[in-house]
């Protein structure tokens, strides 16, 4: 069977790069999307090509913009034949106090985290239905279920909307394409660990039944399973990966 081609949005980040490395190791061809993190994305591309010898494109696109997504997917179609698997991983968070947050910031978070996922799914829709095969995995968050932080209520709302979008896309893409969401809890990416002081990190990990934060590689392993043939009967689901975080179930 020919290699499946996977588009990973926000591939240069901690979770995105872990997903990319895991899937490259398994032999998938990859399209790494980034918006501003060009150096990190290209370094990841070089590592993947050198270590795993799969085809790997690295393409800049602001997924909030429909024309940018069209350019991204068109390039993938021309060079790799189309997107078989879509990992909607790109997301932003602009934490701020309620009275300081602006409507423009709120819109930007929704545009990237929700509209961006919609733009990508809409663009790969015809290819997946024509091939009668496809996988979509949306990286949501326990923040979109019932774990809330007032500093990032726009992010929380966007992840709740992404979960709702998952259910609607599963109906729209049926019966050939599975659409699922993953809801990570506190995942210890380099950005997360560098962004908080030791006291806050201790406080947050104490809330988790396993008493530690998750690893990006653990999220990547779940993604790998969901896009595999072994998970072909898992559809329209939201799977938490949070170490047993009370309040998110």
C-alpha positions in Angstrom: 0.0 0.0 0.0 1.3 3.5 -0.8 2.2 5.7 2.0 -0.5 7.8 3.6 0.1 11.6 3.6 -0.5 13.4 6.8 -0.9 17.2 7.2 0.0 18.4 10.6 -0.9 22.1 11.3 1.2 23.9 13.9 3.8 21.2 13.4 6.7 23.2 14.8 5.3 23.3 18.4 5.9 20.8 21.2 2.9 18.5 20.5 3.0 19.1 16.8 6.7 18.1 16.5 6.2 15.0 18.7 3.3 13.9 16.4 5.5 14.5 13.3 8.4 12.5 14.6 6.1 9.6 15.7 4.3 9.4 12.4 7.6 9.7 10.4 9.0 6.8 12.4 6.0 4.8 11.3 6.6 5.6 7.6 3.9 8.3 6.9 4.7 11.0 4.4 4.3 14.4 6.1 3.3 18.0 5.3 4.5 20.2 8.1 2.5 23.4 8.4 3.8 26.4 10.3 2.9 30.1 10.4 5.8 32.0 12.1 8.1 29.3 13.4 10.1 28.8 10.2 13.4 27.8 11.7 12.0 25.2 14.0 9.8 23.8 11.2 12.7 23.5 8.8 14.9 21.9 11.4 12.2 19.4 12.1 11.8 18.7 8.3 15.6 18.1 8.0 15.6 15.7 11.0 12.6 13.7 9.6 14.1 13.3 6.1 17.5 12.4 7.5 16.3 10.0 10.2 13.3 8.4 8.6 13.7 8.8 4.8 10.0 9.7 4.2 8.8 12.5 2.0 8.3 15.6 4.0 7.2 19.1 2.9 7.4 22.2 5.1 4.9 24.9 4.1 4.1 28.2 5.7 0.4 29.1 5.9 -1.9 31.0 8.3 -4.7 28.5 8.6 -7.1 31.2 9.7 -7.0 32.5 6.1 -8.9 30.4 3.5 -6.7 31.4 0.6 -3.6 30.4 2.7 -5.0 27.0 3.4 -5.9 26.5 -0.3 -2.3 27.3 -1.2 -1.0 24.9 1.4 -3.1 21.9 0.4 -2.7 22.6 -3.4 1.1 22.4 -2.9 0.6 19.1 -1.0 -1.6 17.7 -3.8 0.8 18.7 -6.5 3.9 17.2 -4.8 2.5 14.3 -2.7 -0.9 13.5 -4.3 -3.2 14.9 -1.6 -4.0 14.8 2.1 -5.2 11.4 3.5 -4.9 12.3 7.2 -5.4 15.7 8.8 -4.2 16.6 12.3 -5.7 19.9 13.3 -3.1 20.7 15.9 -2.4 24.5 15.4 -3.7 26.6 18.2 -2.9 29.9 20.0 -3.6 31.2 23.5 -3.5 34.9 24.4 -4.0 34.9 28.1 -4.9 38.1 29.8 -7.2 39.6 32.4 -10.8 39.8 31.4 -11.0 43.6 31.4 -7.8 43.9 29.4 -8.6 41.3 26.7 -9.9 42.8 23.4 -12.4 41.6 20.9 -9.7 41.4 18.3 -7.7 39.0 20.5 -10.8 36.9 21.1 -11.5 36.7 17.3 -7.9 35.8 16.6 -8.0 32.8 19.0 -11.3 31.6 17.4 -10.0 32.2 13.9 -6.9 30.0 14.4 -8.3 27.4 16.8 -11.7 26.8 15.2 -12.0 28.5 11.8 -8.5 27.2 10.9 -9.6 23.6 11.6 -12.7 24.1 9.5 -10.7 25.6 6.7 -8.4 22.6 6.6 -11.1 20.1 6.8 -13.2 21.7 4.1 -10.2 21.8 1.8 -9.3 18.1 2.1 -13.0 17.0 2.0 -13.2 16.2 -1.7 -10.0 14.2 -1.8 -10.9 12.0 1.2 -14.4 11.3 -0.2 -13.1 10.5 -3.6 -10.6 8.0 -2.2 -13.2 6.7 0.3 -10.6 7.0 3.0 -9.6 9.6 5.5 -8.7 10.4 9.2 -9.2 13.7 11.0 -7.9 14.3 14.5 -8.6 17.6 16.2 -6.4 18.5 19.1 -8.8 20.1 21.5 -8.2 20.4 25.3 -9.8 19.6 28.6 -10.2 23.4 28.8 -13.0 22.8 26.2 -14.8 20.3 28.5 -15.1 21.7 32.0 -11.6 22.8 33.1 -11.7 26.5 32.9 -9.2 29.4 33.5 -10.5 33.0 33.5 -7.2 34.2 32.0 -7.9 32.3 28.8 -11.6 32.1 28.5 -11.4 32.7 24.8 -9.1 29.7 24.4 -11.5 27.6 26.5 -14.4 28.7 24.3 -12.4 27.9 21.1 -11.6 24.3 22.3 -15.3 23.7 23.2 -16.2 24.9 19.7 -13.6 22.6 18.2 -15.2 19.6 20.0 -18.6 20.7 18.7 -17.0 21.0 15.2 -15.6 17.5 15.6 -19.1 16.0 16.0 -20.5 17.9 13.0 -17.5 16.9 10.8 -17.9 13.3 11.7 -21.5 13.4 10.4 -20.4 15.4 7.3 -17.5 13.1 6.4 -19.3 9.8 7.0 -19.1 6.9 6.2 -15.5 6.9 4.8 -13.7 9.2 7.1 -13.4 9.0 10.9 -13.2 12.3 12.8 -12.2 12.4 16.4 -10.9 14.8 19.0 -8.2 14.5 21.6 -8.5 16.6 24.7 -5.1 16.9 26.4 -4.7 18.1 29.9 -1.5 19.7 31.2 1.2 18.6 28.8 4.7 19.5 29.6 5.9 21.0 26.4 9.1 23.2 26.5 6.9 26.3 26.1 4.5 25.3 28.9 7.3 24.4 31.3 9.2 27.6 30.6 6.1 29.7 31.0 5.3 29.0 34.6 7.1 29.2 37.9 7.9 26.2 40.0 5.1 26.9 42.5 2.4 27.0 39.8 3.7 23.8 38.2 3.6 22.0 41.5 0.1 23.3 42.2 -1.1 22.1 38.7 0.5 18.7 38.9 -1.0 18.1 42.3 -4.4 18.3 40.7 -3.6 15.3 38.4 -4.2 11.8 39.8 -0.8 10.7 38.3 0.9 13.6 40.0 2.8 14.7 36.8 2.2 16.5 33.6 1.9 14.6 30.4 4.5 14.3 27.7 4.0 15.4 24.1 5.1 11.9 23.0 2.1 10.4 24.9 -0.2 12.6 22.9 1.6 11.6 19.7 1.1 7.9 20.5 -2.7 8.5 20.9 -2.8 10.3 17.5 -0.9 7.4 16.0 -3.4 4.9 17.3 -6.4 6.9 16.2 -5.2 7.2 12.6 -4.3 3.5 12.4 -6.4 0.7 11.0 -6.8 -0.7 14.5 -8.9 2.3 15.4 -11.1 2.2 12.3 -14.3 1.8 14.4 -13.5 4.8 16.7 -15.4 7.8 15.3 -17.1 11.0 16.6 -15.3 10.6 19.9 -13.5 12.9 22.3 -10.7 11.2 24.1 -9.1 12.8 27.2 -5.4 12.4 27.8 -4.9 14.2 31.1 -3.6 11.7 33.7 -7.0 11.5 35.4 -7.6 15.2 35.9 -10.6 15.7 38.2 -13.2 17.9 36.7 -12.6 17.0 33.1 -14.7 13.9 33.0 
